[in-house]
Amino acid sequence: MRVKGGSISNKKRKKLFSITKGYWGQHKNVYRRAKEAFLAALSRAYGDRKRKKRDYRKLWITRISAATRAEGMGYSTFINGIKKAGITMNRKMLSELAIHDAPAFRELVAQAKSILK
């Protein structure tokens, strides 16, 4: 007598359908489509974890750029100035300073300007 493995197959299907619940159309309730959609979602999730880092860095740079332009200086000039001044602060912290502590950020811009002159 052969073993059909029905209970394991059912468990596997049930697990996949619980993961794909909420997907659009056949992607939630047809095994083959659900499996394809799930595998595609996994690969997108991997790529988007990388993209998230890029997107945040772009956001920080945009915020710093806006704040330095308000002080009459460009972004790249500012970054060059603070590096020459020996200030090692990452872009996330610089953007937080620009938003929440404007006087401290102005001081950094002033230091960058004085080093470049």
N, C-alpha and C positions, 0 to 999 in steps of 0.2 A: 504494500500500500504506500502511495506517495504522500509526502507532506506538502500541503498547499501553501502554508504560511499566511493564511487569511488574516489572523488577528494582528500580525506584525504589519502587514500591508495596510490594514485599516488604521492602525495606530499612526503609521507614517503619513497617510493621507490626512487624517484628522489633525495632526500636528501642523502640516503644511497649510491646511485651510484655516486653522486658528491664526497662523502668522499672516496670511493674505486677506484676512477679514477686513473689509473696508476698501479693498481694491475695486477698480471699476470693471463692470461687465463680467465676462467669463473669467477674468483674472482672479476672481475670488472663489469660484465654485466648480471650475473644470480643472481636473488635476494637471493636465499637460500645460494649459495656459497659466495656471497658478504657479507651477514650477518655473516656467520661463520667466514670469514676472518677478518672482522672488529672486532668481539668480541675477536678473538685470538690476533689481533693487540693491542687491549686495554689492555689485560692482560700482553702482552710482554712489552708494554710501561711502565706499572706500575713497573714491575720487573726491567726493564732497568734503571729507575730513581734511584733505589736503587743500582744497579750494577755500575752506573756511579760514585757514591761516593767512592765505593770500588776501582774502577780502578784508580781514581785520587790519592787516598791515596797510592796505590801500586807504582804509578809513582813517587810521591814525595819521598817515601822511597828509591826507586832505585836511584834517583838522589842524595839524601843525602849520600847514601852508597858509590856511585862512588866517590863523592867529599871527603869523609872521608878516603877512601882507598888511595886516592892520597896523603893524609897527613899522611899516615901510621897508621891509626886507623880504627877499625871496626865500623859498624853502631850502634850496640847495646851498645858498650862501650861508644861511643860518646853520645848517648841519655842518658845513665846512668850518664855520667859526667856532662852534662849540667843541668840535673835535680838536681844533688847534688850541683851544683854551683848556683842554684836558678834562672836559666834562664828559663822563661816560654815563649817559642816561639813555635808556632805550626809547623807541618811538611811542610805545604805549604810555609810558610815564610822562613823556613830553606832552602828549595829547591830553592826558588827564590834568596836567598842570595848566595847560592852555584853557581848559574848560572851567576848572574848579578854583584855580588860584592864579588869576591873571597878573597880579603884581609880581609874583615869583617868576612867572614866565617872561614878563617884561624885563626883569633883571637878567635873565638868561640871554635875551635878545640883546640887551645892552652890553653884556660881556662879549658876546659874539661879535658885535659891531666894533668894540674897542680893540679886540685882537686883530681884526681884519684891516684896521686903519694903519 
